[in-house]
Amino acid sequence: MSDSKSSELPLWVQDREIVLANDEGVEWREGQRPDYTYTNQFLHKESQYQHSEGSLEAIAQNLVRTFEMEASHKSNPQQWLSIVSDRFRMSSNGGAQYTAQEVAKEGTYNLFLGESEQYSSKSETFESSFEMFHKAFPNGFLWELTEVLSGPPNVTFKWRHWGKFSGSFQDYAPTGETIEVVGVSIARVTEDLKIESLEHYFDNSAFLQKLTTGGCPFHS
């Protein structure tokens, strides 16, 4: 697809950097737009899939990356371009459905991981959970779409999340291992490709076990 054709797509399904550049009036959590310059170099180097511009795979990947960026960095869900804010619901592994306001308040890590021996979302805030995983994966906990299984209005796709565990997690020392999580999601979208609901399915216990069983705990 040519650049002119790509520019005809809605902003929220274009490249994330283009979305970021169009941020007039946005209420950023940090007071300014996030800078992905550092983590993008690892994303481009380590991605296993190069989707053709304008393909359904590229469009779906851009949409989810925009949503992830907005959920992490835009404090006001009414400004999230990627969703229908008053109808949006998100769930993981068939659990509770959360509104955009709940996602903005609690953070995706807390809502994804919930309560377990390795992690307690009730003990973490949006800010503390974000900092915890940013510290564990200083090069980024990267995400890419691997395959689209069905198209709109119910876009079903496979994905992989990965990152090098090179920083500490809680009291556990880093192992230097690349930790990967794979999953399947269903995004129900409108005609103009805004997300009405997201369902994620993945093994969150395996992810946490890799963070807490490989490295030796720090001792005081």
C-alpha positions in Angstrom: 0.0 0.0 0.0 1.3 3.4 -0.9 1.9 6.2 1.6 -1.2 8.1 0.3 -3.4 5.0 0.8 -1.9 4.5 4.3 -2.7 8.1 5.2 -6.4 7.4 4.3 -6.7 5.0 7.1 -8.0 6.2 10.5 -5.3 7.7 12.6 -5.6 5.0 15.4 -4.6 2.2 12.9 -1.6 4.0 11.5 1.9 3.6 12.9 2.2 4.5 16.6 4.7 7.3 16.0 2.2 9.0 13.7 -0.5 8.8 16.5 2.0 10.2 19.0 2.8 13.1 16.7 -0.9 14.1 16.6 -1.3 14.8 20.3 -2.7 18.3 20.5 -4.6 18.7 23.8 -3.8 15.2 25.1 -3.5 14.8 28.9 -0.3 12.7 29.2 0.4 11.0 32.6 4.0 12.2 32.4 3.1 15.7 31.2 4.5 14.9 27.7 4.1 12.3 25.1 6.0 9.0 25.7 9.3 8.5 23.8 9.7 5.0 22.3 13.0 5.8 20.6 15.0 3.5 22.9 12.7 0.5 23.0 11.8 0.8 19.3 15.4 -0.2 18.4 14.9 -3.6 20.1 11.4 -3.9 18.7 12.7 -3.5 15.1 15.7 -5.8 15.7 13.9 -8.6 17.5 10.5 -8.7 15.8 9.9 -12.0 14.0 7.1 -10.7 11.7 7.2 -7.9 9.1 3.6 -7.3 8.1 3.0 -5.6 4.8 1.8 -2.0 5.2 -2.0 -1.8 4.9 -2.5 -5.5 5.4 -5.1 -6.7 8.0 -2.2 -7.9 10.1 -0.5 -4.5 10.1 -3.7 -2.6 10.8 -4.7 -4.9 13.7 -1.1 -4.6 15.1 -1.2 -0.8 14.9 -4.6 -0.7 16.5 -3.5 -2.8 19.5 -0.2 -0.9 19.9 -2.1 2.4 19.9 -4.5 1.0 22.6 -1.5 -0.2 24.7 0.1 3.2 24.4 -3.0 5.1 25.3 -3.9 2.8 28.2 -0.3 3.3 29.6 0.2 7.0 29.0 -3.1 8.9 28.4 -4.7 9.6 31.7 -8.2 10.5 30.3 -9.9 7.5 28.6 -12.2 10.0 26.7 -9.1 10.9 24.7 -8.2 7.3 23.7 -8.7 7.2 20.0 -8.5 3.4 19.7 -11.7 2.6 21.6 -15.4 3.5 22.0 -14.8 4.7 25.5 -18.4 4.5 26.8 -18.9 0.9 25.6 -15.4 -0.5 26.0 -14.8 -3.6 28.0 -11.6 -5.7 28.5 -11.2 -9.1 30.1 -8.5 -11.8 30.4 -8.9 -15.6 30.5 -12.7 -15.3 30.8 -12.6 -13.2 33.9 -14.2 -9.9 34.9 -14.8 -7.3 32.3 -13.3 -3.9 33.0 -14.3 -0.5 31.7 -11.8 2.0 30.1 -12.0 4.0 33.4 -11.0 0.9 35.4 -8.1 0.2 33.0 -6.9 3.8 33.3 -7.1 3.7 37.1 -5.6 0.2 37.8 -3.3 -0.4 34.8 -3.2 -3.3 32.4 -0.6 -5.3 34.4 -2.8 -5.3 37.5 -5.9 -6.3 35.6 -4.1 -9.0 33.6 -2.2 -10.6 36.4 -4.7 -10.4 39.4 -3.9 -12.2 42.6 -1.3 -15.0 42.9 1.6 -16.2 45.0 4.0 -14.3 42.8 2.0 -11.0 42.3 -0.8 -9.2 44.1 -2.6 -6.5 42.1 -4.3 -5.3 45.2 -1.0 -4.3 46.7 0.1 -2.4 43.6 -1.0 0.9 42.0 -1.0 1.8 38.4 2.3 3.6 38.9 4.0 0.9 41.0 3.1 -1.9 38.7 4.3 0.1 35.6 7.6 0.8 37.4 8.0 -2.8 38.5 7.8 -4.3 35.0 9.8 -1.4 33.5 12.6 -2.2 35.9 12.5 -5.9 35.1 12.5 -5.3 31.3 14.5 -2.1 30.8 14.7 -2.7 27.0 10.9 -2.9 26.9 8.4 -5.7 27.2 7.7 -5.8 23.5 4.6 -6.9 21.7 3.8 -8.0 18.1 0.9 -9.6 16.3 1.8 -13.0 14.8 -1.3 -14.0 12.9 -4.8 -12.8 12.2 -7.3 -15.7 12.4 -10.5 -13.8 11.5 -11.3 -10.3 10.3 -13.7 -7.5 11.4 -16.0 -7.1 13.2 -14.5 -9.8 15.5 -10.8 -9.7 14.9 -9.2 -12.8 16.3 -5.4 -12.8 16.4 -2.3 -14.5 17.9 0.4 -12.4 19.5 3.7 -12.6 21.4 5.0 -10.5 24.3 8.7 -10.7 25.0 11.6 -9.0 26.8 15.0 -9.6 28.2 14.8 -10.1 32.0 17.8 -7.9 32.7 16.5 -5.9 35.7 15.3 -7.1 39.1 11.7 -8.1 39.7 10.5 -7.7 43.3 13.3 -9.4 45.3 14.4 -11.6 42.4 17.7 -11.1 40.6 17.6 -10.8 36.8 18.6 -13.9 34.8 19.3 -12.2 31.4 16.8 -14.7 29.9 14.4 -13.5 27.2 11.0 -14.2 28.5 8.2 -14.8 26.0 4.4 -15.0 26.5 2.1 -16.0 23.7 -1.6 -15.6 23.5 -4.8 -15.1 21.5 -7.1 -12.1 21.6 -10.5 -11.1 20.2 -11.1 -7.5 19.4 -14.6 -6.5 18.6 -14.4 -3.4 16.4 -16.7 -0.8 14.8 -16.9 -0.1 11.1 -14.3 2.6 11.6 -12.0 0.2 13.5 -12.4 1.4 17.1 -12.3 -1.3 19.8 -15.6 -2.0 21.6 -14.2 -5.0 23.6 -11.0 -6.9 24.0 -10.7 -10.5 25.3 -7.2 -11.8 26.0 -6.3 -15.5 26.6 -2.8 -16.4 27.8 -1.0 -18.3 30.7 -0.2 -15.5 33.2 1.1 -18.0 35.7 3.8 -19.3 33.4 5.0 -15.7 32.9 5.2 -15.0 36.6 7.0 -18.3 37.3 9.7 -17.3 34.8 10.3 -14.1 36.7 10.4 -15.7 40.2 12.0 -19.1 39.8 15.0 -18.6 37.5 16.9 -15.9 39.4 18.0 -16.2 43.1 16.2 -13.8 45.4 18.2 -10.9 46.8 18.9 -11.3 50.5 19.1 -8.3 52.9 
